[in-house]
Amino acid sequence: MDHPADLWRAEAALAARVENDGFRLIRAGLPGPNTVLGAMAVLATDAWRVRAALAAAAAHAGTSEVLDAVA
């Protein structure tokens, strides 16, 4: 990140990493706290995407690179 304006890219990258880790925990297949944590991570990432999409829609930026990075 070179500029403060690029912070949203770092946030999108973090969300993608959290989601990947969450899916990895879910795929382990063993019931227990790790599976629950993985499901919570995936749901939190989905909620983050919804929040980002609503913020982009409110700013009339629905076709911008923000939505591409979030998807």
C-alpha positions in Angstrom: 0.0 0.0 0.0 1.6 3.2 -1.2 -1.1 5.7 -0.5 -3.9 5.9 2.2 -6.4 5.9 -0.7 -5.4 2.3 -1.4 -6.5 1.1 2.0 -9.7 -0.4 0.5 -7.5 -2.7 -1.6 -5.7 -4.0 1.5 -9.1 -4.5 3.2 -10.4 -6.5 0.2 -7.2 -8.6 0.3 -7.6 -9.3 4.0 -11.3 -10.3 3.5 -10.3 -12.7 0.8 -7.6 -14.3 3.0 -10.1 -14.6 5.9 -12.6 -16.2 3.6 -10.0 -18.7 2.2 -8.9 -19.6 5.7 -12.6 -20.0 6.7 -13.3 -22.4 3.8 -10.2 -24.4 4.7 -11.4 -24.8 8.3 -14.9 -25.9 7.0 -13.5 -28.4 4.6 -11.5 -30.1 7.4 -14.8 -32.0 8.0 -14.3 -32.6 11.6 -17.0 -31.2 13.9 -15.8 -28.9 16.5 -14.7 -25.3 17.3 -12.6 -25.0 14.2 -15.5 -25.7 11.9 -17.6 -23.2 13.7 -14.9 -20.6 13.5 -14.5 -21.3 9.7 -18.3 -20.8 9.2 -18.2 -17.6 11.1 -15.3 -16.3 9.1 -17.1 -17.1 5.8 -20.3 -15.4 7.1 -18.3 -12.4 8.2 -16.7 -12.0 4.8 -20.1 -12.3 3.1 -21.4 -9.5 5.4 -18.4 -7.4 4.6 -19.1 -7.8 0.9 -22.7 -6.7 1.4 -21.6 -3.7 3.3 -19.1 -2.8 0.6 -21.7 -3.2 -2.1 -24.2 -1.0 -0.3 -21.6 1.6 0.3 -20.6 1.6 -3.4 -24.3 1.8 -4.4 -24.8 4.8 -2.0 -21.8 6.5 -3.6 -23.1 5.7 -7.1 -19.9 3.6 -7.7 -21.7 0.4 -8.6 -19.6 -0.2 -11.7 -16.3 0.8 -10.3 -13.2 -1.2 -9.6 -14.3 -1.4 -5.9 -17.0 -4.0 -6.7 -14.5 -5.9 -8.9 -12.0 -6.1 -6.1 -14.7 -7.1 -3.6 -16.1 -9.9 -5.8 
